[in-house]
Every structure is written in C-alpha cells, then in structure tokens.
Amino acid sequence: MMRLDLAAVSFCAMLCLGVIGSACGGDEGGAPTCTGAGCSCADSDCTCAAGADCHAECGDAACSLDCTSAAKCNGNTNGALALDCHDTSDCKGNGGDGSVIDCEGHSSCDLKAGASSTATCSDTATCKINLGSGSTITCEDEAQCDIKCDVACVVTCAATAHCSLTCGADTGVPGTVCPDGRIVCGQSC
C-alpha cells in the first residue's frame, strides 16, 4: 500500500496555486499579473498563446503584450503599453503615454493610449484607435483605421488603406487632409 507524504502533497498544492496565479515581474507588491489560459509572462513581457483568452494588468508599470495567432487578449497599464497583435487575434488595451501599438495580419484592435504614442495598423487589420496629443499613426496596406486623437497628431494613410480621423477629446472635428496624403490634428500641413 502506498503512503502519502503530507509535506510533498503540501508542496505540490502550493506550487499549483502559484502557477495558477502567476505574476509578471516575479516580485510581489505591484507586479503585473496575467490571467487566463495560455497567458505567460517573463518579467513585464506577457504572451497570449493562440486561441487563448488572456488579460494582463500592469498597474503603473510599463509592460508588453504579444498576442499570437487567433488569440483574444486585453492589456491594461497606466504606464507605456507595447502591444503586438498578430495574424487573426482580437486585441484590446489601454496604455499610458509613450505606448507603442502594432496591429497586423487580419487582426482586430480596439486600443486607447496616452500622449506621444505610436500606432501601426497593417495588412487587412481593423483598428479602432484613440490616442493622446503628439501621437503618430500609420495605416498601411488595406487596413481599416478609425482614429480619434487629441491635438498635434499625424496620420499617414496608404492609398489602399481606409482612414478616418476625428480630432479633439470631445469636439469631434475631422482631421485636415494634407497635399502629401497625411491627415493632421491641430497643426498645419
């Protein structure tokens, strides 16, 4: 008959609980957390595996979230968010100033970020982007870009892409189309 070692059983239970509630960053007290199947983190870099539904909460820390093929993911931080949305992923996120967003393939992105942020939407991606002042947005290939931005924003839209730009936090003024094809908010061409 097999005897159970209570110390081994306790260690196993604690290890399993630690894996279920894994945190990005490895330290307690404010470390970003990543929950959901297929979500893994190394320091403040999180990845959502294909087909997974995961959620990264980073508090005030800068963090990154990489969403791979067919992932459903959501990243939130008051710091800078680096969000990479690939293939056919469905990505949502909120980031602070200086965020960098890349939405490619046939992915769908719904994102909000602070001032001086950068967003690139390429291939056939569908992007709904709301950025703070001084931000730059590039809409490439056949991407669909619905953009809302504060003042001093610049959108570069490829001839084959579809772009709409609304300027101002609450005013909803259309962007100014420049002779070189850029669309700007609150500044001259």
Backbone torsions as a table, in degrees:
resi	resn	phi	psi	omega
1	MET	NA	138.7	-177.5
2	MET	-86.5	136.8	176.4
3	ARG	-100.4	138.5	176.9
4	LEU	-89.3	133.5	175.9
5	ASP	-90.0	111.2	-176.4
6	LEU	-60.8	-34.2	178.6
7	ALA	-65.1	-41.2	179.6
8	ALA	-67.3	-40.4	178.9
9	VAL	-64.2	-42.7	179.0
10	SER	-63.1	-44.0	179.1
11	PHE	-61.0	-43.6	179.9
12	CYS	-61.7	-43.2	-179.5
13	ALA	-63.9	-42.5	179.5
14	MET	-66.5	-38.8	178.8
15	LEU	-64.2	-43.9	179.3
16	CYS	-63.0	-42.3	177.7
17	LEU	-64.3	-36.2	178.5
18	GLY	-65.8	-37.8	179.4
19	VAL	-70.1	-40.9	-179.0
20	ILE	-62.3	-42.2	-178.4
21	GLY	-103.6	44.3	-176.2
22	SER	-63.9	146.6	179.6
23	ALA	-118.9	143.5	173.2
24	CYS	-78.4	135.7	176.4
25	GLY	107.5	-27.5	174.1
26	GLY	77.3	-9.5	178.0
27	ASP	-111.7	154.4	178.7
28	GLU	-79.2	171.4	175.0
29	GLY	69.6	73.5	173.8
30	GLY	97.8	0.4	178.0
31	ALA	-68.3	138.7	177.2
32	PRO	-58.4	146.9	178.5
33	THR	-118.5	150.5	-180.0
34	CYS	-131.4	120.7	-178.1
35	THR	-122.1	157.3	178.1
36	GLY	108.6	155.9	-179.2
37	ALA	-62.5	136.5	176.2
38	GLY	81.2	6.1	-179.7
39	CYS	-95.1	126.0	177.7
40	SER	-135.4	152.6	-177.5
41	CYS	-136.8	148.9	169.0
42	ALA	-133.1	112.7	-171.8
43	ASP	56.8	-122.3	-179.0
44	SER	-102.0	16.9	178.4
45	ASP	-104.9	113.2	-178.1
46	CYS	-111.6	150.7	178.8
47	THR	-130.7	135.1	173.0
48	CYS	-106.1	117.1	-177.4
49	ALA	-74.2	162.1	-177.7
50	ALA	-50.8	132.3	176.6
51	GLY	76.0	-4.6	-175.4
52	ALA	-81.9	161.0	174.1
53	ASP	-119.5	100.6	-176.7
54	CYS	-129.8	160.8	-172.2
55	HIS	-139.1	120.7	178.0
56	ALA	-107.4	124.6	176.1
57	GLU	-113.4	117.7	-173.9
58	CYS	-112.0	2.5	178.0
59	GLY	60.9	-122.7	179.3
60	ASP	-96.4	-3.7	-175.0
61	ALA	-83.4	147.5	170.5
62	ALA	-70.0	141.6	178.6
63	CYS	-153.9	167.1	178.1
64	SER	-124.8	151.0	179.4
65	LEU	-137.5	121.2	-178.8
66	ASP	-111.1	116.2	-177.1
67	CYS	-106.1	114.3	-176.3
68	THR	-92.5	178.0	-170.7
69	SER	-39.1	121.4	175.8
70	ALA	63.7	19.9	177.5
71	ALA	-77.6	151.7	170.6
72	LYS	-116.8	116.7	-174.8
73	CYS	-144.7	160.5	-177.3
74	ASN	-143.8	127.7	177.9
75	GLY	-125.0	136.0	-179.4
76	ASN	-134.9	133.1	175.2
77	THR	-157.8	150.9	171.4
78	ASN	-83.9	-16.1	175.8
79	GLY	-87.9	-167.8	179.3
80	ALA	-73.7	131.7	177.3
81	LEU	-107.1	126.9	172.0
82	ALA	-105.1	106.7	-176.3
83	LEU	-114.7	121.9	175.4
84	ASP	-114.3	117.7	-177.9
85	CYS	-115.1	115.2	-171.6
86	HIS	-110.9	155.4	168.2
87	ASP	58.7	-112.7	-178.4
88	THR	-113.9	29.7	-177.0
89	SER	-74.1	157.0	176.6
90	ASP	-116.1	108.3	-171.8
91	CYS	-119.4	137.4	173.1
92	LYS	-129.4	152.3	178.5
93	GLY	-171.9	158.4	173.9
94	ASN	-133.4	125.1	179.5
95	GLY	-131.8	164.8	178.4
96	GLY	-89.7	-161.3	179.2
97	ASP	-59.9	145.9	176.3
98	GLY	74.6	18.3	178.6
99	SER	-70.5	152.8	178.9
100	VAL	-128.3	122.3	-174.3
101	ILE	-123.2	131.5	177.7
102	ASP	-130.6	117.0	-178.0
103	CYS	-121.3	116.8	-173.0
104	GLU	-133.5	175.7	179.1
105	GLY	69.9	-137.5	177.5
106	HIS	-110.1	36.7	-178.2
107	SER	-81.1	165.5	178.0
108	SER	-122.8	125.6	-175.7
109	CYS	-127.4	131.5	176.3
110	ASP	-127.3	103.5	-168.1
111	LEU	-134.6	146.7	175.2
112	LYS	-132.1	133.3	179.7
113	ALA	-146.5	166.3	-176.1
114	GLY	-83.2	-163.2	-176.6
115	ALA	-64.5	156.4	176.4
116	SER	54.4	36.6	178.1
117	SER	-95.7	163.9	-179.4
118	THR	-129.9	133.5	177.4
119	ALA	-132.2	138.0	174.5
120	THR	-128.0	127.6	178.6
121	CYS	-122.0	122.4	-173.7
122	SER	-135.4	176.1	-177.9
123	ASP	61.1	-123.7	178.1
124	THR	-114.9	26.3	-178.8
125	ALA	-64.9	151.5	174.8
126	THR	-111.9	119.5	-173.8
127	CYS	-123.9	130.5	169.4
128	LYS	-115.1	111.2	-170.4
129	ILE	-126.7	133.0	177.2
130	ASN	-127.1	109.1	-174.8
131	LEU	-121.7	156.4	178.3
132	GLY	-78.3	-179.6	-176.1
133	SER	-63.1	152.2	177.8
134	GLY	72.8	17.0	-177.8
135	SER	-91.6	159.4	176.7
136	THR	-126.1	138.9	-178.3
137	ILE	-130.2	135.2	176.1
138	THR	-121.9	125.9	178.9
139	CYS	-116.7	111.5	-171.8
140	GLU	-111.7	169.3	173.6
141	ASP	55.2	-123.4	-179.9
142	GLU	-113.9	28.3	-178.6
143	ALA	-67.0	151.3	175.8
144	GLN	-107.5	115.5	-174.8
145	CYS	-121.6	117.1	174.3
146	ASP	-109.4	109.1	-168.4
147	ILE	-120.1	134.9	171.1
148	LYS	-122.3	131.4	-176.0
149	CYS	-146.4	150.2	173.9
150	ASP	-74.8	-165.9	-176.8
151	VAL	-67.8	161.2	175.2
152	ALA	60.2	36.8	176.0
153	CYS	-103.4	150.3	179.2
154	VAL	-129.1	129.9	177.1
155	VAL	-115.9	128.1	172.4
156	THR	-107.1	119.8	-174.6
157	CYS	-120.7	122.0	177.8
158	ALA	-64.2	153.1	-179.3
159	ALA	-60.4	-27.4	-178.4
160	THR	-91.3	-7.7	179.9
161	ALA	-91.7	164.1	175.9
162	HIS	-116.1	122.4	-177.5
163	CYS	-129.2	138.3	168.2
164	SER	-131.1	138.1	-177.3
165	LEU	-130.7	126.9	173.9
166	THR	-115.6	131.3	-175.7
167	CYS	-105.3	146.8	175.9
168	GLY	93.7	144.2	-177.5
169	ALA	-60.1	-44.9	-177.3
170	ASP	-126.5	-7.5	-171.9
171	THR	-81.8	-33.3	178.5
172	GLY	69.0	35.2	178.9
173	VAL	-81.5	132.1	178.4
174	PRO	-63.6	150.2	177.2
175	GLY	-69.4	160.9	177.8
176	THR	-92.0	125.2	178.5
177	VAL	-85.5	124.0	-178.7
178	CYS	-90.5	158.9	178.1
179	PRO	-58.1	-29.0	-179.7
180	ASP	-85.1	5.1	177.2
181	GLY	96.2	-15.2	177.8
182	ARG	-68.6	155.9	173.1
183	ILE	-119.8	130.2	-174.6
184	VAL	-125.4	155.9	175.8
185	CYS	-119.1	128.9	171.4
186	GLY	62.7	26.6	177.5
187	GLN	-156.7	162.5	179.9
188	SER	-85.0	161.9	180.0
189	CYS	-68.6	NA	NA
